[in-house]
Amino acid sequence: QVPLVESGGGLVQAGGSLRLSCATSGIIFSSKTMYWYRQAPGKQRELVASITIGGKTNYADSVKGRFTISRENAKNTVNLEMNSLKPEDTAVYYCKIDSYYVGGMDYWGKGTLVTVSE
């Protein structure tokens, strides 16, 4: 299995900003769409944003206009710039590789916790 390491989470006040990063293998990164998901306490994991190898992006309605997903090909990294954060953005954020499975199951990193206070 390839490395999938999320970082950049933390505690921030409402209205603030954070930048998440996810590093993985170059061979995988260069050929796959990448996703950011999040899971809030007591809720199901949900898709936040995606970016294709060509740079086409999509966002959940709840984050449109506030979050920006990007790829740094030289660093095999996908980033999530989060602005105007709200308490409801509080969650563990995970990145995911398109159609990459380990043992027949979706492969996830450990995630990074984002906490937005009032």
C-alpha positions in Angstrom: 0.0 0.0 0.0 1.1 3.5 -0.7 1.6 6.2 1.9 -1.3 8.6 2.4 -0.5 11.2 4.9 -2.8 14.1 5.8 -1.6 17.1 7.7 -2.5 20.7 8.5 -5.5 20.3 10.8 -5.9 22.2 14.0 -8.1 24.5 16.1 -9.3 27.7 14.5 -12.0 30.3 15.2 -15.0 30.7 13.0 -14.1 32.8 10.0 -10.5 31.6 10.0 -8.5 29.6 7.5 -6.6 26.4 7.4 -4.6 24.6 4.7 -4.6 20.8 4.6 -2.1 18.7 2.7 -2.0 15.1 1.7 1.1 13.4 0.4 1.3 10.1 -1.4 3.3 8.1 -3.9 4.3 9.8 -7.1 3.3 6.8 -9.3 -0.2 6.9 -7.8 -0.5 10.6 -7.7 0.3 11.3 -11.3 -2.4 9.0 -12.6 -5.3 9.4 -10.3 -8.1 11.7 -9.3 -7.7 12.7 -5.7 -10.5 13.4 -3.2 -10.9 15.1 0.2 -13.6 13.7 2.5 -14.6 14.6 6.0 -16.4 12.9 8.9 -18.0 14.9 11.6 -18.8 13.3 15.0 -21.8 11.0 14.7 -22.1 11.5 11.0 -21.2 9.6 7.9 -18.1 10.4 5.9 -18.9 12.8 3.1 -17.1 14.0 0.0 -15.8 17.5 0.2 -13.9 18.1 -3.0 -12.2 16.3 -5.9 -9.5 17.1 -8.5 -8.6 15.2 -11.6 -5.1 14.8 -13.0 -6.0 17.5 -15.5 -7.0 19.9 -12.7 -10.8 19.8 -13.0 -12.4 20.4 -9.6 -15.7 19.7 -7.9 -17.0 20.7 -4.5 -19.8 19.8 -2.2 -22.4 22.6 -2.1 -21.6 23.2 1.6 -18.0 24.3 0.8 -18.3 26.0 -2.6 -16.8 29.4 -2.6 -14.9 28.7 0.6 -12.7 25.7 -0.1 -10.1 25.3 -2.8 -8.6 21.9 -3.8 -5.3 21.9 -5.7 -2.5 19.6 -6.7 1.3 20.1 -6.3 2.6 17.6 -8.8 6.3 18.2 -7.9 5.5 17.2 -4.3 2.9 14.5 -5.0 0.6 16.4 -2.8 -3.0 17.5 -2.9 -4.0 20.5 -0.8 -7.3 21.8 0.6 -7.4 25.5 1.3 -10.3 26.2 3.7 -11.5 29.8 4.3 -14.4 31.3 6.1 -14.5 28.3 8.3 -17.7 27.5 10.2 -18.3 25.4 13.3 -20.1 22.9 11.1 -16.8 22.3 9.2 -15.5 20.6 12.3 -14.5 17.0 11.3 -11.7 14.7 10.6 -10.5 15.3 7.1 -9.2 12.5 4.9 -7.8 12.3 1.4 -8.5 9.4 -0.9 -7.1 8.0 -4.1 -9.6 7.2 -6.9 -10.2 3.5 -7.4 -7.3 2.4 -5.0 -8.1 -0.5 -2.7 -6.3 -2.5 -0.1 -7.7 -6.0 0.6 -10.7 -5.1 -1.5 -11.6 -2.2 0.7 -11.3 1.6 0.4 -7.9 2.8 1.5 -7.8 5.8 3.9 -5.1 7.6 5.7 -5.3 8.5 9.4 -6.9 11.8 8.7 -6.3 15.2 10.2 -8.7 16.9 12.7 -10.1 20.3 12.1 -12.0 22.0 14.9 -13.7 25.3 14.3 -14.8 27.1 17.5 -17.6 29.7 17.7 
